[in-house]
């Protein structure tokens, strides 16, 4: 069994319309939501062994905040192909992981991230900005993941749910 944490980057800012999409940072809400998800990882003992993230500024800021708050000790790997990727790009990244990795986190964008959740679980779930899905995949080797692989969504965290619990 392998564990996958799939996260859509936290809420980004549209304040500066001259910024290219790739350069948009997190907004105030995103800067609050990302560390909350890092705390969830720490509290649930789900800190990943590896984090793969889109290189977009909003995804990088999300990854760095989650990593810091969760206590992640590794290096965040930025994957150029994750920027606005199709589900197959994320799936290929999983297939190429070394088998000694048991728990990994991917941080990216919609609609690809929602599509990957659907492909891996067979369920249609909404991933608003800053949401994270925790899946268990029934494979021994990452390379075994294919269109017939059906994992299970163990939990789905959305920022609005975390706000209510932290009050």
VMD Tcl script that builds the backbone (N, CA, C; Angstrom):
set m [mol new atoms 501]
animate dup $m
set s [atomselect $m all]
$s set {name element resname resid chain x y z} {
  {N N UNK 1 A 0.836 -1.190 0.000}
  {CA C UNK 1 A 0.000 0.000 0.000}
  {C C UNK 1 A 0.880 1.252 0.000}
  {N N UNK 2 A 0.464 2.216 -0.791}
  {CA C UNK 2 A 1.153 3.503 -0.863}
  {C C UNK 2 A 0.166 4.600 -0.467}
  {N N UNK 3 A 0.683 5.659 0.111}
  {CA C UNK 3 A -0.143 6.791 0.534}
  {C C UNK 3 A 0.180 7.994 -0.342}
  {N N UNK 4 A -0.875 8.649 -0.837}
  {CA C UNK 4 A -0.723 9.828 -1.677}
  {C C UNK 4 A -1.543 10.960 -1.072}
  {N N UNK 5 A -0.922 12.104 -0.949}
  {CA C UNK 5 A -1.591 13.322 -0.496}
  {C C UNK 5 A -1.629 14.258 -1.698}
  {N N UNK 6 A -2.826 14.554 -2.161}
  {CA C UNK 6 A -2.993 15.397 -3.339}
  {C C UNK 6 A -3.565 16.727 -2.897}
  {N N UNK 7 A -2.841 17.791 -3.174}
  {CA C UNK 7 A -3.265 19.110 -2.711}
  {C C UNK 7 A -3.313 20.106 -3.851}
  {N N UNK 8 A -4.399 20.848 -3.896}
  {CA C UNK 8 A -4.469 21.985 -4.802}
  {C C UNK 8 A -3.871 23.177 -4.062}
  {N N UNK 9 A -3.046 23.958 -4.740}
  {CA C UNK 9 A -2.422 25.121 -4.116}
  {C C UNK 9 A -3.468 25.964 -3.379}
  {N N UNK 10 A -3.026 26.686 -2.365}
  {CA C UNK 10 A -3.922 27.557 -1.594}
  {C C UNK 10 A -4.343 28.757 -2.453}
  {N N UNK 11 A -5.290 29.517 -1.937}
  {CA C UNK 11 A -5.902 30.632 -2.668}
  {C C UNK 11 A -4.859 31.670 -3.081}
  {N N UNK 12 A -4.907 32.043 -4.362}
  {CA C UNK 12 A -3.931 32.998 -4.887}
  {C C UNK 12 A -4.542 34.375 -5.100}
  {N N UNK 13 A -3.660 35.326 -5.261}
  {CA C UNK 13 A -4.060 36.716 -5.426}
  {C C UNK 13 A -4.201 37.094 -6.896}
  {N N UNK 14 A -5.229 37.869 -7.182}
  {CA C UNK 14 A -5.448 38.435 -8.512}
  {C C UNK 14 A -5.276 39.955 -8.460}
  {N N UNK 15 A -4.683 40.441 -7.366}
  {CA C UNK 15 A -4.568 41.885 -7.140}
  {C C UNK 15 A -3.802 42.600 -8.259}
  {N N UNK 16 A -2.672 42.044 -8.665}
  {CA C UNK 16 A -1.853 42.664 -9.714}
  {C C UNK 16 A -2.146 41.967 -11.045}
  {N N UNK 17 A -3.000 42.576 -11.856}
  {CA C UNK 17 A -3.413 41.967 -13.122}
  {C C UNK 17 A -2.302 41.934 -14.163}
  {N N UNK 18 A -1.206 42.620 -13.909}
  {CA C UNK 18 A -0.086 42.620 -14.848}
  {C C UNK 18 A 0.844 41.425 -14.639}
  {N N UNK 19 A 0.713 40.777 -13.495}
  {CA C UNK 19 A 1.570 39.619 -13.213}
  {C C UNK 19 A 1.183 38.454 -14.117}
  {N N UNK 20 A 2.154 37.748 -14.671}
  {CA C UNK 20 A 1.825 36.523 -15.405}
  {C C UNK 20 A 1.227 35.498 -14.433}
  {N N UNK 21 A 0.381 34.627 -14.952}
  {CA C UNK 21 A -0.286 33.624 -14.111}
  {C C UNK 21 A 0.713 32.832 -13.255}
  {N N UNK 22 A 1.818 32.471 -13.839}
  {CA C UNK 22 A 2.841 31.673 -13.146}
  {C C UNK 22 A 3.395 32.399 -11.911}
  {N N UNK 23 A 3.320 33.716 -11.887}
  {CA C UNK 23 A 3.931 34.525 -10.833}
  {C C UNK 23 A 2.960 34.949 -9.730}
  {N N UNK 24 A 1.696 34.567 -9.843}
  {CA C UNK 24 A 0.728 35.011 -8.833}
  {C C UNK 24 A 1.025 34.387 -7.465}
  {N N UNK 25 A 1.128 35.206 -6.410}
  {CA C UNK 25 A 1.400 34.696 -5.063}
  {C C UNK 25 A 0.095 34.293 -4.357}
  {N N UNK 26 A 0.238 33.799 -3.154}
  {CA C UNK 26 A -0.940 33.515 -2.325}
  {C C UNK 26 A -1.532 34.826 -1.834}
  {N N UNK 27 A -2.844 34.823 -1.647}
  {CA C UNK 27 A -3.474 35.988 -1.028}
  {C C UNK 27 A -3.525 35.756 0.483}
  {N N UNK 28 A -4.157 36.671 1.194}
  {CA C UNK 28 A -4.221 36.602 2.660}
  {C C UNK 28 A -4.831 35.277 3.132}
  {N N UNK 29 A -5.933 34.874 2.505}
  {CA C UNK 29 A -6.588 33.615 2.881}
  {C C UNK 29 A -5.687 32.415 2.614}
  {N N UNK 30 A -5.014 32.421 1.469}
  {CA C UNK 30 A -4.114 31.325 1.129}
  {C C UNK 30 A -2.968 31.194 2.118}
  {N N UNK 31 A -2.466 32.341 2.580}
  {CA C UNK 31 A -1.370 32.329 3.550}
  {C C UNK 31 A -1.810 31.789 4.907}
  {N N UNK 32 A -3.112 31.802 5.182}
  {CA C UNK 32 A -3.625 31.225 6.427}
  {C C UNK 32 A -3.956 29.741 6.252}
  {N N UNK 33 A -4.504 29.394 5.069}
  {CA C UNK 33 A -4.946 28.019 4.835}
  {C C UNK 33 A -3.797 27.023 4.703}
  {N N UNK 34 A -2.740 27.397 3.995}
  {CA C UNK 34 A -1.635 26.463 3.751}
  {C C UNK 34 A -1.014 25.933 5.047}
  {N N UNK 35 A -0.677 26.787 6.014}
  {CA C UNK 35 A -0.103 26.239 7.244}
  {C C UNK 35 A -1.082 25.362 8.029}
  {N N UNK 36 A -2.371 25.646 7.905}
  {CA C UNK 36 A -3.364 24.789 8.584}
  {C C UNK 36 A -3.257 23.353 8.069}
  {N N UNK 37 A -3.053 23.205 6.766}
  {CA C UNK 37 A -2.920 21.855 6.213}
  {C C UNK 37 A -1.605 21.221 6.638}
  {N N UNK 38 A -0.566 22.024 6.800}
  {CA C UNK 38 A 0.682 21.502 7.347}
  {C C UNK 38 A 0.483 20.968 8.758}
  {N N UNK 39 A -0.302 21.674 9.545}
  {CA C UNK 39 A -0.612 21.214 10.910}
  {C C UNK 39 A -1.391 19.908 10.896}
  {N N UNK 40 A -2.305 19.775 9.940}
  {CA C UNK 40 A -3.066 18.527 9.809}
  {C C UNK 40 A -2.106 17.363 9.562}
  {N N UNK 41 A -1.159 17.555 8.640}
  {CA C UNK 41 A -0.197 16.486 8.346}
  {C C UNK 41 A 0.586 16.088 9.594}
  {N N UNK 42 A 1.016 17.084 10.349}
  {CA C UNK 42 A 1.777 16.802 11.570}
  {C C UNK 42 A 0.901 16.095 12.602}
  {N N UNK 43 A -0.298 16.623 12.842}
  {CA C UNK 43 A -1.201 16.066 13.854}
  {C C UNK 43 A -1.634 14.639 13.532}
  {N N UNK 44 A -1.828 14.349 12.245}
  {CA C UNK 44 A -2.298 13.022 11.812}
  {C C UNK 44 A -1.146 12.072 11.506}
  {N N UNK 45 A 0.094 12.537 11.750}
  {CA C UNK 45 A 1.292 11.747 11.459}
  {C C UNK 45 A 1.321 11.307 9.999}
  {N N UNK 46 A 1.046 12.266 9.116}
  {CA C UNK 46 A 1.019 12.017 7.679}
  {C C UNK 46 A 2.086 12.828 6.931}
  {N N UNK 47 A 3.127 13.232 7.619}
  {CA C UNK 47 A 4.174 14.015 6.960}
  {C C UNK 47 A 4.759 13.155 5.833}
  {N N UNK 48 A 4.761 13.680 4.609}
  {CA C UNK 48 A 5.256 12.879 3.485}
  {C C UNK 48 A 6.768 12.708 3.508}
  {N N UNK 49 A 7.229 11.693 2.794}
  {CA C UNK 49 A 8.662 11.489 2.626}
  {C C UNK 49 A 9.191 12.384 1.497}
  {N N UNK 50 A 8.298 12.739 0.597}
  {CA C UNK 50 A 8.687 13.584 -0.529}
  {C C UNK 50 A 7.521 14.484 -0.903}
  {N N UNK 51 A 7.849 15.718 -1.296}
  {CA C UNK 51 A 6.848 16.656 -1.803}
  {C C UNK 51 A 7.259 17.045 -3.213}
  {N N UNK 52 A 6.333 16.859 -4.147}
  {CA C UNK 52 A 6.515 17.281 -5.536}
  {C C UNK 52 A 5.504 18.390 -5.788}
  {N N UNK 53 A 5.961 19.515 -6.308}
  {CA C UNK 53 A 5.089 20.672 -6.473}
  {C C UNK 53 A 5.263 21.330 -7.829}
  {N N UNK 54 A 4.194 21.961 -8.256}
  {CA C UNK 54 A 4.258 22.859 -9.406}
  {C C UNK 54 A 5.227 23.992 -9.067}
  {N N UNK 55 A 5.907 24.534 -10.074}
  {CA C UNK 55 A 6.812 25.652 -9.824}
  {C C UNK 55 A 6.116 27.020 -9.802}
  {N N UNK 56 A 4.801 27.066 -10.020}
  {CA C UNK 56 A 4.091 28.345 -9.967}
  {C C UNK 56 A 4.267 28.943 -8.572}
  {N N UNK 57 A 4.388 30.261 -8.481}
  {CA C UNK 57 A 4.659 30.915 -7.200}
  {C C UNK 57 A 3.627 30.516 -6.149}
  {N N UNK 58 A 2.347 30.486 -6.506}
  {CA C UNK 58 A 1.308 30.129 -5.529}
  {C C UNK 58 A 1.475 28.696 -5.020}
  {N N UNK 59 A 1.907 27.784 -5.885}
  {CA C UNK 59 A 2.133 26.395 -5.459}
  {C C UNK 59 A 3.393 26.294 -4.605}
  {N N UNK 60 A 4.450 27.018 -4.998}
  {CA C UNK 60 A 5.687 27.020 -4.199}
  {C C UNK 60 A 5.430 27.548 -2.798}
  {N N UNK 61 A 4.693 28.656 -2.710}
  {CA C UNK 61 A 4.392 29.232 -1.401}
  {C C UNK 61 A 3.578 28.250 -0.560}
  {N N UNK 62 A 2.651 27.549 -1.204}
  {CA C UNK 62 A 1.851 26.541 -0.506}
  {C C UNK 62 A 2.751 25.420 -0.003}
  {N N UNK 63 A 3.588 24.891 -0.881}
  {CA C UNK 63 A 4.472 23.782 -0.522}
  {C C UNK 63 A 5.404 24.158 0.629}
  {N N UNK 64 A 5.978 25.341 0.556}
  {CA C UNK 64 A 6.910 25.769 1.597}
  {C C UNK 64 A 6.219 25.957 2.939}
  {N N UNK 65 A 5.023 26.493 2.917}
  {CA C UNK 65 A 4.267 26.703 4.155}
  {C C UNK 65 A 3.839 25.371 4.774}
  {N N UNK 66 A 3.337 24.471 3.933}
  {CA C UNK 66 A 2.926 23.141 4.408}
  {C C UNK 66 A 4.133 22.399 4.974}
  {N N UNK 67 A 5.247 22.444 4.252}
  {CA C UNK 67 A 6.457 21.745 4.692}
  {C C UNK 67 A 6.927 22.261 6.047}
  {N N UNK 68 A 6.985 23.583 6.179}
  {CA C UNK 68 A 7.459 24.177 7.428}
  {C C UNK 68 A 6.558 23.808 8.601}
  {N N UNK 69 A 5.256 23.942 8.421}
  {CA C UNK 69 A 4.314 23.704 9.523}
  {C C UNK 69 A 4.204 22.221 9.887}
  {N N UNK 70 A 4.420 21.341 8.911}
  {CA C UNK 70 A 4.303 19.899 9.175}
  {C C UNK 70 A 5.570 19.308 9.780}
  {N N UNK 71 A 6.688 20.025 9.645}
  {CA C UNK 71 A 7.954 19.477 10.119}
  {C C UNK 71 A 8.657 18.641 9.051}
  {N N UNK 72 A 8.224 18.742 7.804}
  {CA C UNK 72 A 8.851 18.031 6.685}
  {C C UNK 72 A 10.327 18.403 6.633}
  {N N UNK 73 A 11.195 17.407 6.571}
  {CA C UNK 73 A 12.635 17.651 6.621}
  {C C UNK 73 A 13.329 17.525 5.268}
  {N N UNK 74 A 12.609 17.058 4.267}
  {CA C UNK 74 A 13.240 16.830 2.968}
  {C C UNK 74 A 13.303 18.087 2.110}
  {N N UNK 75 A 13.681 17.868 0.863}
  {CA C UNK 75 A 13.766 18.938 -0.122}
  {C C UNK 75 A 12.491 18.878 -0.968}
  {N N UNK 76 A 11.873 20.018 -1.187}
  {CA C UNK 76 A 10.705 20.075 -2.057}
  {C C UNK 76 A 11.205 20.036 -3.500}
  {N N UNK 77 A 10.627 19.149 -4.286}
  {CA C UNK 77 A 11.021 19.030 -5.689}
  {C C UNK 77 A 9.989 19.728 -6.556}
  {N N UNK 78 A 10.442 20.709 -7.317}
  {CA C UNK 78 A 9.555 21.456 -8.202}
  {C C UNK 78 A 9.609 20.832 -9.589}
  {N N UNK 79 A 8.447 20.470 -10.093}
  {CA C UNK 79 A 8.328 19.760 -11.365}
  {C C UNK 79 A 7.684 20.700 -12.383}
  {N N UNK 80 A 8.480 21.145 -13.351}
  {CA C UNK 80 A 7.977 22.101 -14.342}
  {C C UNK 80 A 6.686 21.633 -15.007}
  {N N UNK 81 A 6.582 20.345 -15.287}
  {CA C UNK 81 A 5.404 19.810 -15.980}
  {C C UNK 81 A 4.128 19.873 -15.140}
  {N N UNK 82 A 4.246 20.128 -13.840}
  {CA C UNK 82 A 3.056 20.205 -12.986}
  {C C UNK 82 A 2.263 21.496 -13.180}
  {N N UNK 83 A 2.862 22.495 -13.797}
  {CA C UNK 83 A 2.141 23.754 -13.992}
  {C C UNK 83 A 0.977 23.520 -14.942}
  {N N UNK 84 A -0.254 23.650 -14.402}
  {CA C UNK 84 A -1.502 23.457 -15.150}
  {C C UNK 84 A -1.554 22.092 -15.842}
  {N N UNK 85 A -1.050 21.069 -15.167}
  {CA C UNK 85 A -0.920 19.730 -15.739}
  {C C UNK 85 A -2.237 18.973 -15.855}
  {N N UNK 86 A -2.259 18.075 -16.816}
  {CA C UNK 86 A -3.325 17.088 -16.952}
  {C C UNK 86 A -3.086 16.000 -15.904}
  {N N UNK 87 A -4.136 15.238 -15.551}
  {CA C UNK 87 A -3.963 14.170 -14.558}
  {C C UNK 87 A -2.845 13.182 -14.918}
  {N N UNK 88 A -2.671 12.893 -16.194}
  {CA C UNK 88 A -1.659 11.914 -16.612}
  {C C UNK 88 A -0.240 12.347 -16.228}
  {N N UNK 89 A 0.019 13.650 -16.188}
  {CA C UNK 89 A 1.348 14.150 -15.817}
  {C C UNK 89 A 1.619 13.826 -14.346}
  {N N UNK 90 A 0.631 14.075 -13.494}
  {CA C UNK 90 A 0.779 13.753 -12.066}
  {C C UNK 90 A 0.903 12.236 -11.874}
  {N N UNK 91 A 0.091 11.493 -12.620}
  {CA C UNK 91 A 0.121 10.030 -12.527}
  {C C UNK 91 A 1.498 9.488 -12.939}
  {N N UNK 92 A 2.069 10.023 -14.008}
  {CA C UNK 92 A 3.403 9.598 -14.440}
  {C C UNK 92 A 4.451 9.891 -13.367}
  {N N UNK 93 A 4.314 11.025 -12.693}
  {CA C UNK 93 A 5.254 11.356 -11.610}
  {C C UNK 93 A 5.174 10.303 -10.502}
  {N N UNK 94 A 3.961 9.872 -10.169}
  {CA C UNK 94 A 3.799 8.831 -9.150}
  {C C UNK 94 A 4.431 7.519 -9.612}
  {N N UNK 95 A 4.185 7.140 -10.860}
  {CA C UNK 95 A 4.700 5.877 -11.394}
  {C C UNK 95 A 6.223 5.812 -11.365}
  {N N UNK 96 A 6.876 6.959 -11.401}
  {CA C UNK 96 A 8.334 7.000 -11.452}
  {C C UNK 96 A 9.002 7.172 -10.090}
  {N N UNK 97 A 8.216 7.144 -9.027}
  {CA C UNK 97 A 8.793 7.271 -7.684}
  {C C UNK 97 A 9.536 5.994 -7.292}
  {N N UNK 98 A 10.577 6.118 -6.492}
  {CA C UNK 98 A 11.249 4.912 -5.994}
  {C C UNK 98 A 10.332 4.180 -5.000}
  {N N UNK 99 A 10.415 2.881 -5.006}
  {CA C UNK 99 A 9.514 2.076 -4.182}
  {C C UNK 99 A 9.743 2.205 -2.683}
  {N N UNK 100 A 10.886 2.757 -2.264}
  {CA C UNK 100 A 11.086 2.948 -0.823}
  {C C UNK 100 A 10.274 4.136 -0.305}
  {N N UNK 101 A 9.706 4.911 -1.182}
  {CA C UNK 101 A 8.797 5.998 -0.794}
  {C C UNK 101 A 7.432 5.384 -0.496}
  {N N UNK 102 A 6.946 5.587 0.698}
  {CA C UNK 102 A 5.637 5.056 1.070}
  {C C UNK 102 A 4.556 6.136 1.056}
  {N N UNK 103 A 4.947 7.390 1.331}
  {CA C UNK 103 A 3.981 8.488 1.427}
  {C C UNK 103 A 4.535 9.712 0.713}
  {N N UNK 104 A 3.789 10.174 -0.295}
  {CA C UNK 104 A 4.229 11.349 -1.055}
  {C C UNK 104 A 3.089 12.357 -1.162}
  {N N UNK 105 A 3.495 13.591 -1.400}
  {CA C UNK 105 A 2.527 14.674 -1.573}
  {C C UNK 105 A 2.780 15.342 -2.916}
  {N N UNK 106 A 1.696 15.572 -3.659}
  {CA C UNK 106 A 1.754 16.316 -4.905}
  {C C UNK 106 A 0.955 17.595 -4.711}
  {N N UNK 107 A 1.523 18.719 -5.120}
  {CA C UNK 107 A 0.836 20.005 -5.027}
  {C C UNK 107 A 0.747 20.583 -6.432}
  {N N UNK 108 A -0.485 20.836 -6.857}
  {CA C UNK 108 A -0.671 21.316 -8.215}
  {C C UNK 108 A -1.939 22.125 -8.398}
  {N N UNK 109 A -2.499 22.001 -9.575}
  {CA C UNK 109 A -3.577 22.873 -10.029}
  {C C UNK 109 A -4.785 22.055 -10.511}
  {N N UNK 110 A -5.927 22.711 -10.527}
  {CA C UNK 110 A -7.110 22.137 -11.166}
  {C C UNK 110 A -7.136 22.572 -12.619}
  {N N UNK 111 A -7.781 21.817 -13.474}
  {CA C UNK 111 A -8.606 20.647 -13.194}
  {C C UNK 111 A -7.825 19.339 -13.050}
  {N N UNK 112 A -6.518 19.378 -13.291}
  {CA C UNK 112 A -5.723 18.152 -13.246}
  {C C UNK 112 A -5.725 17.438 -11.914}
  {N N UNK 113 A -5.680 18.198 -10.821}
  {CA C UNK 113 A -5.639 17.575 -9.497}
  {C C UNK 113 A -6.955 16.859 -9.196}
  {N N UNK 114 A -8.091 17.508 -9.495}
  {CA C UNK 114 A -9.389 16.843 -9.299}
  {C C UNK 114 A -9.492 15.611 -10.189}
  {N N UNK 115 A -8.996 15.728 -11.401}
  {CA C UNK 115 A -9.023 14.592 -12.318}
  {C C UNK 115 A -8.226 13.423 -11.785}
  {N N UNK 116 A -7.077 13.697 -11.185}
  {CA C UNK 116 A -6.253 12.622 -10.622}
  {C C UNK 116 A -6.955 11.948 -9.448}
  {N N UNK 117 A -7.597 12.739 -8.598}
  {CA C UNK 117 A -8.363 12.145 -7.488}
  {C C UNK 117 A -9.411 11.190 -8.051}
  {N N UNK 118 A -10.099 11.617 -9.094}
  {CA C UNK 118 A -11.139 10.772 -9.698}
  {C C UNK 118 A -10.536 9.501 -10.310}
  {N N UNK 119 A -9.430 9.640 -11.024}
  {CA C UNK 119 A -8.790 8.476 -11.648}
  {C C UNK 119 A -8.329 7.468 -10.598}
  {N N UNK 120 A -7.698 7.967 -9.534}
  {CA C UNK 120 A -7.136 7.063 -8.527}
  {C C UNK 120 A -8.173 6.473 -7.574}
  {N N UNK 121 A -9.309 7.159 -7.405}
  {CA C UNK 121 A -10.301 6.685 -6.425}
  {C C UNK 121 A -11.608 6.226 -7.052}
  {N N UNK 122 A -11.879 6.652 -8.269}
  {CA C UNK 122 A -13.177 6.348 -8.878}
  {C C UNK 122 A -14.276 7.253 -8.362}
  {N N UNK 123 A -13.933 8.269 -7.581}
  {CA C UNK 123 A -14.911 9.194 -7.007}
  {C C UNK 123 A -14.691 10.596 -7.562}
  {N N UNK 124 A -15.783 11.315 -7.742}
  {CA C UNK 124 A -15.704 12.704 -8.165}
  {C C UNK 124 A -15.774 13.565 -6.910}
  {N N UNK 125 A -14.719 14.312 -6.667}
  {CA C UNK 125 A -14.646 15.176 -5.485}
  {C C UNK 125 A -14.193 16.566 -5.912}
  {N N UNK 126 A -14.729 17.556 -5.262}
  {CA C UNK 126 A -14.328 18.934 -5.498}
  {C C UNK 126 A -13.079 19.241 -4.680}
  {N N UNK 127 A -12.096 19.868 -5.329}
  {CA C UNK 127 A -10.898 20.319 -4.622}
  {C C UNK 127 A -10.789 21.828 -4.797}
  {N N UNK 128 A -11.424 22.586 -3.907}
  {CA C UNK 128 A -11.252 24.037 -3.981}
  {C C UNK 128 A -9.811 24.392 -3.626}
  {N N UNK 129 A -9.434 25.637 -3.843}
  {CA C UNK 129 A -8.057 26.016 -3.509}
  {C C UNK 129 A -7.768 25.703 -2.047}
  {N N UNK 130 A -6.600 25.119 -1.821}
  {CA C UNK 130 A -6.181 24.782 -0.466}
  {C C UNK 130 A -6.734 23.479 0.066}
  {N N UNK 131 A -7.383 22.678 -0.771}
  {CA C UNK 131 A -7.932 21.387 -0.323}
  {C C UNK 131 A -6.887 20.288 -0.513}
  {N N UNK 132 A -7.008 19.250 0.314}
  {CA C UNK 132 A -6.077 18.124 0.247}
  {C C UNK 132 A -6.839 16.811 0.403}
  {N N UNK 133 A -6.523 15.859 -0.480}
  {CA C UNK 133 A -7.106 14.520 -0.421}
  {C C UNK 133 A -6.029 13.536 0.039}
  {N N UNK 134 A -6.407 12.672 0.960}
  {CA C UNK 134 A -5.523 11.630 1.495}
  {C C UNK 134 A -6.030 10.308 0.944}
  {N N UNK 135 A -5.225 9.670 0.091}
  {CA C UNK 135 A -5.609 8.415 -0.550}
  {C C UNK 135 A -4.627 7.306 -0.211}
  {N N UNK 136 A -5.169 6.100 -0.138}
  {CA C UNK 136 A -4.346 4.903 -0.010}
  {C C UNK 136 A -4.507 4.134 -1.316}
  {N N UNK 137 A -3.384 3.791 -1.925}
  {CA C UNK 137 A -3.374 3.128 -3.221}
  {C C UNK 137 A -2.899 1.682 -3.024}
  {N N UNK 138 A -3.676 0.694 -3.495}
  {CA C UNK 138 A -3.339 -0.713 -3.257}
  {C C UNK 138 A -2.278 -1.265 -4.225}
  {N N UNK 139 A -1.075 -0.707 -4.151}
  {CA C UNK 139 A 0.032 -1.204 -4.968}
  {C C UNK 139 A 1.266 -1.351 -4.084}
  {N N UNK 140 A 2.127 -2.267 -4.459}
  {CA C UNK 140 A 3.399 -2.428 -3.761}
  {C C UNK 140 A 4.464 -1.566 -4.429}
  {N N UNK 141 A 4.351 -1.432 -5.753}
  {CA C UNK 141 A 5.302 -0.658 -6.548}
  {C C UNK 141 A 4.555 0.481 -7.226}
  {N N UNK 142 A 5.114 1.674 -7.161}
  {CA C UNK 142 A 4.471 2.836 -7.780}
  {C C UNK 142 A 4.205 2.591 -9.266}
  {N N UNK 143 A 5.086 1.867 -9.913}
  {CA C UNK 143 A 4.957 1.620 -11.351}
  {C C UNK 143 A 3.709 0.800 -11.699}
  {N N UNK 144 A 3.086 0.183 -10.705}
  {CA C UNK 144 A 1.870 -0.615 -10.947}
  {C C UNK 144 A 0.621 0.249 -11.139}
  {N N UNK 145 A 0.710 1.526 -10.836}
  {CA C UNK 145 A -0.457 2.401 -10.993}
  {C C UNK 145 A -0.825 2.481 -12.469}
  {N N UNK 146 A -2.095 2.213 -12.753}
  {CA C UNK 146 A -2.590 2.342 -14.123}
  {C C UNK 146 A -4.068 2.711 -14.081}
  {N N UNK 147 A -4.717 2.718 -15.210}
  {CA C UNK 147 A -6.117 3.118 -15.294}
  {C C UNK 147 A -7.070 2.239 -14.502}
  {N N UNK 148 A -6.620 1.048 -14.111}
  {CA C UNK 148 A -7.466 0.137 -13.334}
  {C C UNK 148 A -7.213 0.214 -11.835}
  {N N UNK 149 A -6.226 0.979 -11.429}
  {CA C UNK 149 A -5.892 1.118 -10.007}
  {C C UNK 149 A -7.005 1.887 -9.308}
  {N N UNK 150 A -7.539 1.332 -8.243}
  {CA C UNK 150 A -8.581 2.010 -7.474}
  {C C UNK 150 A -8.145 2.114 -6.027}
  {N N UNK 151 A -7.776 3.318 -5.674}
  {CA C UNK 151 A -7.426 3.593 -4.296}
  {C C UNK 151 A -8.658 4.034 -3.524}
  {N N UNK 152 A -8.421 4.375 -2.287}
  {CA C UNK 152 A -9.524 4.802 -1.415}
  {C C UNK 152 A -9.195 6.170 -0.824}
  {N N UNK 153 A -10.178 7.064 -0.897}
  {CA C UNK 153 A -10.020 8.356 -0.229}
  {C C UNK 153 A -10.277 8.124 1.252}
  {N N UNK 154 A -9.260 8.325 2.056}
  {CA C UNK 154 A -9.387 8.151 3.506}
  {C C UNK 154 A -9.985 9.411 4.121}
  {N N UNK 155 A -9.529 10.557 3.649}
  {CA C UNK 155 A -10.031 11.825 4.177}
  {C C UNK 155 A -9.811 12.914 3.148}
  {N N UNK 156 A -10.673 13.900 3.207}
  {CA C UNK 156 A -10.564 15.070 2.353}
  {C C UNK 156 A -10.688 16.284 3.253}
  {N N UNK 157 A -9.705 17.174 3.192}
  {CA C UNK 157 A -9.729 18.390 3.995}
  {C C UNK 157 A -9.911 19.576 3.072}
  {N N UNK 158 A -10.875 20.404 3.386}
  {CA C UNK 158 A -11.097 21.651 2.667}
  {C C UNK 158 A -10.889 22.789 3.662}
  {N N UNK 159 A -10.363 23.921 3.192}
  {CA C UNK 159 A -10.068 25.022 4.117}
  {C C UNK 159 A -11.240 25.435 4.999}
  {N N UNK 160 A -12.449 25.459 4.465}
  {CA C UNK 160 A -13.603 25.890 5.275}
  {C C UNK 160 A -13.837 24.936 6.452}
  {N N UNK 161 A -13.535 23.649 6.252}
  {CA C UNK 161 A -13.706 22.681 7.335}
  {C C UNK 161 A -12.679 22.918 8.440}
  {N N UNK 162 A -11.467 23.280 8.066}
  {CA C UNK 162 A -10.404 23.517 9.042}
  {C C UNK 162 A -10.650 24.777 9.836}
  {N N UNK 163 A -11.213 25.793 9.196}
  {CA C UNK 163 A -11.516 27.046 9.906}
  {C C UNK 163 A -12.523 26.824 11.015}
  {N N UNK 164 A -13.543 26.015 10.704}
  {CA C UNK 164 A -14.587 25.746 11.696}
  {C C UNK 164 A -14.020 25.014 12.899}
  {N N UNK 165 A -13.111 24.074 12.664}
  {CA C UNK 165 A -12.541 23.301 13.758}
  {C C UNK 165 A -11.556 24.104 14.589}
  {N N UNK 166 A -10.915 25.115 13.977}
  {CA C UNK 166 A -9.921 25.874 14.728}
  {C C UNK 166 A -10.540 27.004 15.546}
  {N N UNK 167 A -11.836 27.223 15.405}
  {CA C UNK 167 A -12.498 28.285 16.172}
  {C C UNK 167 A -12.849 27.806 17.561}
}
mol reanalyze $m
mol bondsrecalc $m
mol representation Tube
mol addrep $m
